[in-house]
Amino acid sequence: MLDVTVGQVGFGEELLNAQPHLFANSPVFVDQKTLTAMMEVVAAIEKVSRSPQFRSAVMSWAPTIAEPDFGPRGAFMGYDFHLTADGPRLIEINTNAGGAFLNAVLSEAQAQCCQTFHPALVADDKGEAFRKRIVAMFEDEWQAKGREGQLKSIAIIDEEPEAQPLYPEFLAARSLLERSGFDAIIAGPEQLAVTPTGLFCGKRKIDLVYNRLVDFSLERAESATLREAYLANKVVLTPNPHIHALFADKRNFCLLSDADWLARSELKSSEIDTLLAAIPKTRRVDAGNAERFWAERRKWFFKPSRGHGSKGVYRGAKLTKKVWEQIVAGDYVAQLFTPPSVRKVRLDGEVVDLKVDVRLYTYAGQILMTAARLYQGQATNMRTPGGGFAPVLSLGDADIGADESAASSKL
């Protein structure tokens, strides 16, 4: 399946040999009620993000480059949930969420092998349907920027792309875009050049950049050309600094989990209840409250405000005094610790527990893809035997327990 997607014989075998824990051995089962609750959270956040009150608040701590809103909504948003007995809990939002193209391949392969199950999607994510949604997303971003005419060229940009763990996804994305008629390339930001007529990579003019950089404010030296092109309206950039500030800055959760602030917002009471139930209490850490957070540290998870992935995150129960001093001096938030659910899987003849993280890939508040990640350790990773990306299957509540046992027994 991977060979066909990328158009390279032997690619799938080479990939799995290099990254044996990229794909999990088991699916994750989620009931429809939980999936609906997740989408209600997404809808409430999308609504509040459009309000002047929210935008004014989050832009007060955002970098200057994030202030202009050039129109795009942000390609491949990622809403990451933990599942609990009391409903889903939104742990964070990512604006350059990786894995969608690989999960599309995984889902199609799974569907062909297990016709009894169906991936938990609003729409079928297999093959042509998924391709059409992705094409429509990028064309919408092109038009949202006020561009006229046809979108012709897309550059997938990341720092040292061939060295990235998800480089295979870039290849899958390029292949899909090329099959859709776009001139698609993969490049690093240092390969770009700005001219009076636009942004170029070599002799190829770039209409749109699918941005996979974690330099969210385009502050690094290697991002200077892309920053110039973005601010000069030479290219459509998605996601961009404005979208990151609006959705992915961890400080935003301080507002979204604050009952008093939400009560003054434009949300309905039902939408406020949805957010308060789903978003763990989050507060900024500073010298004024450091002593209290240290005393209560076992209850909290600490994250850098503009961090990404698992970099610089700490579970309070495992903190040392030295690290705590760095947290207080840095720009961190404390989020009430919400342990993930556990998926029991059979591995080498033994049953082991893997933690579960469920991600909704969305665009403009609409679902593109649902997937999960199975892992062990403090945060999601692709190094756990039996873990990795996993398809999400939606079954009736009464069927889940039986089907989990059946699926695990077949591994």
Steps between C-alpha positions, in 0.01 A plus 500: 500500500782742589685408184196593290436822693854630468564345159818325606544122501631372834427825680261347753739225603788748527290734712383233743853367537624850586200590721352173626274675751345755265175302472333325792398136499148579625213735423338725759125474560302816579123518539303748290389698806864579581578597141200732498617658826842562346348678203290716733823613665651585161188694400502703823867590462457594135211727601678676785814543287302729270394733781678837540525443876696176462718632219590810699596291802719246319668758280607687814760229563565399140803618299449801273512293181190313616275806511402530129224266387562432132199272459613134500338274762796266552555166324495180703409620847550233765280473810656247741275329754539262792205272565359481854201338670342846515552581133782621273754754627671736256869503590630733229453639151763482227506711185744287303376161611690221329390154400181555300635372167653192663183435696301518177715220359466304825123544504462385142714193562309421819165536326607255230612246760218540753174564319306454826636826645471858379738788580337763721463775245226738404573410139682208344875573508604238249664578169320744279277653770799590717688643200206722407471638853870588511489666158195702604676605822804642323285669234289657776816633665609646166168679456481610866818699441316689225681333213342478157561239238605141553729369773784334312800436725538386861822470699515278810751683719683375809846529647721228350193312373683180409622471861151531649343185651185569296683558171309201356185702552645784294555252218141377530373859502705593193374195316137581580541862393674404176223253417260789552672713239716722722868566457611380845845505657664429838762750613671670791435871570857591405430386142243777448559839339282811474489696176278789387270246337461261793655218702719253315678172565762489231314592181163384630255763616321401820134591540437339840722371779373208708689600812639219718755715681496518881642851475147628548590871489756463220766644730798283409756613246414219258135616501582859401409457132169334579426771755569770241278332241220450753493860616536636146205294373725306262366158600212328676634345821299236684502459791645841585604698812153648546333158506758364744444791738123464472483127568824332606654732760463312830407821682171504310382207711515730802205686347319195368506331843405814697130502592498873578659596169272269302196645673590838349555352154253472215451126548170340594476338842503155339822584314658629819406178678656303213834679534512490879430127497757420231795733565709432811553805716805688371683791664815699429797442728686800641696604807180601676343153493814286475495396866141375476561309178812339643304382804225361274730388219381138497160620377641690202670458165732785396541615140687785326246752371618481140643151507430212267485123533645379827794740506546666838189346658510359851268300717494668840542174691845453347636855527833585658564832671750598230251443219233682699718809514529489120122472469439801722757703307355390166158564353303194611143399568377245751228268376305275736640153442258281303631146460431339163289191460667164452470253214590142579680330212660163451871527428729199462246283675450732797238763575646848550348841574547783250383857556255651251493845343224576246554772240237671289649650183276790399471787259277801570331302775418202277652159553753371248624192681487327838801302620663385821848454637596214732805544720676448831680771693423858591395619153410364158789354304571259218741283696264266688483134390145437385431875500484776241219639285180297530167513316199610704196275464151604602266233632192492721570519872392140554733374228822670608614264774442187295663640187805629691561150633450345159730746326777459757479121485568507127832687531 
